[in-house]
Amino acid sequence: MASKTRITFFDLDHTLLPIDSDYSWGVFTQQIGWTDPVEFRRRNDAFFAHYQAGTLDIHDYVRFATEAIRLRDEAQYRAAHERFMREMVLPAVHEDALALVRSHQAAGDHVAIVTATNELVTRPIAQALGVAELIAVELERDAAGWITGEIAGTPSAREGKVLRATEWLAARGWDWLDVETTFYSDSLNDLPLLERVDHPVATNPDARLRPLALERGWRILDLFTPR
């Protein structure tokens, strides 16, 4: 019997990166004067606390998180994001994380990043990590082709990651039964997809995921300092 096609999914923030790219982008917009530092930080911190607690309303958050981009044009966004990559993202990339991705690619796995952060923040990051396939929160566009602040389709968060991964597989002619799947994630928010794959890997697991991974006998991988 031929072996199954292997698919490896990676979460992004605190899994392949030791930072939260969405939160860091918010901090960056304060630094470059796109947002009011006091009010933005207050709201950003509140949303982040909801994310950590598993109570985030992702639609409200995406409206908030993309406002600074929406009020500007694409050229301004691209210039700012290039600076964001240079100053905040690339210095945070760890060789161990890159080596992990490369090992799966070298083994012939189909590799994709599955993240609850929006596409404008994460697509350049995925490219920098050498991962062509990105399942992220897709943003609705207006008639002029610019973002509205709303989400297009199903957000790739919590149970939505399973649905979006299912759609990604189907678009390539695969079903879950056709493939052997692995998913690396740090967060209990990703429990639905961790439970769906064949090989869940609790990666730099947070305080809620680590004990569950131990209880279930899942592999635990600490690429960064344990939290």
C-alpha positions in Angstrom: 0.0 0.0 0.0 1.4 3.4 -1.0 2.1 5.8 1.9 -0.2 8.7 2.4 0.6 12.2 1.3 2.0 14.0 4.4 0.7 17.5 5.3 2.3 19.6 8.0 0.4 22.6 9.3 2.1 25.2 11.5 0.5 27.9 13.7 2.5 31.1 13.5 2.5 33.3 16.6 4.4 31.8 19.5 4.8 28.6 17.5 7.2 29.5 14.6 7.7 33.0 16.0 8.4 33.9 19.7 6.2 37.0 19.2 2.5 37.6 18.4 2.7 39.2 15.0 -0.7 40.8 15.2 0.0 42.4 18.6 3.5 43.4 17.4 2.0 45.1 14.3 -0.3 47.1 16.6 2.7 48.2 18.7 4.5 49.1 15.5 1.6 51.3 14.3 1.9 53.2 17.5 5.6 53.7 17.0 5.2 55.2 13.5 2.3 57.4 14.5 -0.5 55.6 12.8 -2.5 55.1 16.0 -3.0 56.9 19.3 -0.5 55.2 21.6 -2.6 55.4 24.8 -6.0 54.4 23.4 -4.6 51.8 20.9 -2.5 50.1 23.6 -5.5 50.0 26.0 -7.7 48.3 23.4 -4.9 46.1 22.0 -4.1 44.8 25.4 -7.8 44.1 26.1 -8.2 42.1 22.9 -5.0 40.2 23.6 -6.2 39.2 27.0 -9.5 37.9 25.4 -7.4 35.9 22.9 -5.4 34.3 25.7 -8.6 33.5 27.6 -10.3 32.1 24.5 -13.0 34.7 24.4 -11.9 36.9 21.5 -14.6 38.2 19.1 -12.4 38.0 16.0 -14.7 40.2 13.9 -14.4 43.0 16.4 -10.7 42.5 16.7 -10.0 42.5 12.9 -12.0 45.7 12.5 -9.8 47.3 15.2 -6.5 45.7 14.0 -6.9 46.7 10.4 -8.2 50.2 10.8 -4.7 51.8 10.6 -4.1 50.0 7.3 -7.6 50.7 5.9 -7.3 54.4 6.4 -4.2 54.5 4.3 -3.4 53.1 0.8 -1.6 50.0 -0.3 1.7 51.8 -1.0 1.8 53.2 2.5 0.9 49.7 3.9 3.7 48.0 2.0 6.4 50.5 3.0 5.3 50.3 6.6 5.2 46.5 6.6 8.6 46.2 5.0 10.0 48.3 7.9 8.0 46.2 10.4 9.6 43.1 9.0 13.1 44.5 9.3 12.7 45.9 12.8 10.4 43.5 14.6 9.8 40.2 12.7 13.1 39.2 11.2 15.1 39.8 14.3 12.7 37.4 16.1 13.1 34.5 13.7 14.9 31.6 15.4 17.1 29.2 13.5 15.5 26.2 15.3 12.1 27.2 13.9 13.5 27.6 10.4 15.2 24.2 10.7 11.9 22.6 11.7 10.1 23.9 8.7 13.0 23.0 6.4 13.1 19.4 7.8 9.4 18.8 6.9 9.9 20.4 3.4 13.0 18.3 2.8 11.0 15.2 3.8 8.5 15.9 1.1 5.7 17.2 3.3 3.3 19.7 2.0 3.7 22.6 4.5 1.2 25.4 5.3 0.9 28.0 8.0 -2.6 28.2 9.5 -3.0 31.4 11.5 -5.8 33.5 13.1 -3.9 36.7 12.1 -4.9 38.5 9.0 -3.4 38.0 5.6 -1.8 41.5 5.3 0.2 41.0 8.4 1.2 37.4 7.9 1.7 36.8 4.1 5.1 38.6 4.0 6.0 36.7 7.2 5.2 33.3 5.7 7.2 34.2 2.6 10.2 35.2 4.8 9.9 31.8 6.5 9.9 30.1 3.1 6.4 28.8 3.3 4.3 29.4 0.2 1.0 28.1 1.5 -0.8 30.4 4.0 -4.2 29.9 5.5 -4.9 33.2 7.3 -7.9 35.5 8.0 -8.9 36.8 4.6 -10.1 40.4 4.4 -13.1 41.7 2.5 -12.3 44.2 -0.3 -14.3 47.1 -1.6 -15.0 48.0 -5.2 -11.6 49.7 -5.4 -9.9 46.6 -4.2 -8.9 47.9 -0.7 -9.8 46.3 2.6 -13.1 47.2 4.4 -12.2 46.0 7.9 -14.5 43.0 7.6 -13.5 39.3 7.2 -14.1 37.5 4.0 -15.4 34.0 4.5 -14.6 31.9 7.6 -12.0 33.2 9.9 -9.1 30.8 10.5 -9.5 30.8 14.2 -10.5 28.0 16.7 -13.0 25.7 14.9 -12.5 27.9 11.8 -9.0 26.5 11.4 -10.4 23.0 10.9 -12.9 24.3 8.3 -10.3 26.3 6.4 -7.8 23.4 6.5 -10.6 21.1 5.2 -11.2 23.6 2.3 -7.5 23.8 1.6 -7.2 20.0 1.4 -10.3 19.8 -0.8 -9.0 22.4 -3.2 -6.1 20.1 -3.8 -8.2 17.0 -4.2 -7.6 15.6 -0.8 -9.8 14.5 2.1 -8.6 14.0 5.7 -8.6 10.3 5.1 -6.3 10.6 2.1 -3.5 12.3 4.0 -1.3 12.0 7.1 -1.4 15.3 9.0 0.7 17.0 11.6 -0.1 20.3 13.3 2.3 22.4 15.5 0.7 24.9 17.8 1.3 26.7 21.1 -2.3 27.5 22.1 -5.3 25.8 23.5 -7.3 28.0 21.2 -6.1 25.6 18.5 -7.5 22.5 20.2 -10.0 21.8 17.4 -7.3 21.4 14.8 -4.9 19.7 17.2 -7.6 17.1 17.8 -8.3 16.7 14.1 -4.8 15.9 12.8 -3.0 12.6 13.1 0.0 14.0 14.9 -0.6 17.0 17.2 2.5 18.7 18.5 2.2 21.1 21.4 4.9 23.6 20.5 6.1 26.1 23.1 2.7 25.3 24.7 1.0 27.9 26.8 -0.1 27.3 30.4 -3.4 25.8 29.4 -2.1 23.5 26.5 0.9 22.0 28.3 -1.0 20.0 30.9 -3.5 18.8 28.4 -0.7 17.7 26.1 0.9 15.8 28.9 -2.4 14.2 29.9 -3.0 13.0 26.3 0.5 12.0 25.6 1.0 14.4 22.8 4.5 15.3 21.7 5.8 18.5 23.3 8.4 20.6 21.5 10.0 23.7 23.1 11.6 25.7 20.4 11.8 28.8 22.6 11.9 29.4 26.3 9.0 27.5 28.0 6.1 29.7 29.1 
